[in-house]
Amino acid sequence: LLLRKMNDTAKLNKYVQLLPLPDSSEDVEPGTLCQVAGWGDTSSGTPSEHLQEATLKIHFKPHLCTAGGTACSSEEKWVHADSYFCFVLQGDSGGPLICAGQYRGIVSFGKKKCGKRGIPGVYTQLTEKYVDWIKRTISRNREP
């Protein structure tokens, strides 16, 4: 994870909003609808000029976590849509997974090319360990 300290306070508007961290360390229940957004490659293979958004249904498979031969840590989970089309592409890494208005995950990886059924995107879950680290880091770096 990376946190970036801004030089100035963000000006909130319809394009810039706050996204709360999870208020619990509970897993998001399978079947929950969540949103993902990113600027990654489109079906044409080029990065999007506009922010892309999709709604996904959560499917956790904590004991089966490989994608294209890449192993995942225990904090990475499968997430994909009912249609089993992948939504996460090259360039989307670091983007948010938003469930019930909370920041619940960060895009870890997806396939370079998309459009095949059964190819999920993989997200790092914002577990209690990560949320605590984020809060401590922000607290230590606040201006007096």
N, C-alpha and C positions, 0 to 999 in steps of 0.2 A: 504494500500500500504506500501511497505517496500523498502527503498533504502539502498544499501550496499556500503560503502566507501571502495575502493580497496587500498591496501598498495602501489602498483606500478601501473604505467600506463600500460594499456593493449597493447599488441603487436598485431597490426592488421595483419591478414593474410586471407587465403581463408576460415578458420573456425571461425575467430573472426572478426566481422564487426560492424560498428556503425549502429544503427537503429534510425532514426530521430523521434522525437515526432511529433504529428499532428501540422500542421501549421495553422489549423483553428479549430474552435469549431463546425463546421458543422457536422451533422450526416453523417455517411457513407450511401450513397443512397442504398435502397433496390435493389437487383439484382447485386450488386458489388461482384466481385470475390476477396476473401481474402485468406491468408494462415495462418495456425495454425501449431504449432510445440510443441512437448513435449516428455517426457520420461515415460509417464504413462503406465498403464497396457495395454497389448495387448489382443487379443481375447482369448488367453490361460489363461488370468487372472494373468499373471506375468509381472513385469515391463520390459520395452524394454531395450535391451542392446545397441540399436542404436537410435539416435534421429529420431522420426517419424514426417512426415509432411503430410498435407492434404490441398486441396483447397476447400473452402466453398463458398456458395453464401449467402449473407446477407439477412435476413428476420427480420425486426423489428416488434415487437408487443408490443409497450410500455405500453398498458393498460392491457395486459394479460401476467403477468410475475410470473408464479409459475412453479415449476418443482418438481415433487414428493412431493407436499405439502409444499415446501419451498417457502416463499415469497421473492421477489427480491426488491431491492431499485429501484427508478426511473432511476438510472444510469446504471442498469443492463439490458441487452437486450437479446432477443432470437437471436441466430445465428445458422443456420443449413444448410446442403447441400441440393441441389436439390433432391437428392435421399431420403432425410429425414432419413438417417442413422446417428446415433450420431458419432462424431469424438473425443469428449472429454471424457476421462476416468479418473478413480481414478489415482492420481499421476500427472496429467497434470496441476493442479492448479498453477497459477502464470505464465504460459506460454504466449507467445505473440500471438496476432491477428494482422496480418500485412496486410494492405490494401494500394495499390498504393505506396509501399515502405516505409510506415510510420507505426509506432507503434500505433495502434488505439484501442486496447483493451487488457485486461488481463483475462485469463481463471479464472472464478469464480468456476463453478462446472459443472459436468456432471453426468451421471448415473454410478453406480459402475459396472454394466454389460452393455454391448453395443450390438448392432446388431438389435434393434427393430426400425421399421420405426416410424417417428414422434417424436423421442426423441432428442430434440436439446441440444447442449451445451449452457451454459449461460456465458456471458462475462461482465466484468465491463468496460464500455466505458471510454476511457481517455478523459474526458470532460475538458473544459477550467479550471475549479476549480482544477482538479488533475494536469494538466500540469503546472499551475501557482505554485502550491505547490512544485512540483518536481524541477522546475527552482529555486525557492527561497531557497529550502533546499540545492541544489547543490551549489548555489552562497554563502550561509552562511558558508559552510563547505569546501570551497577551501583553499588550503594552500597559504599563502601570497607569 
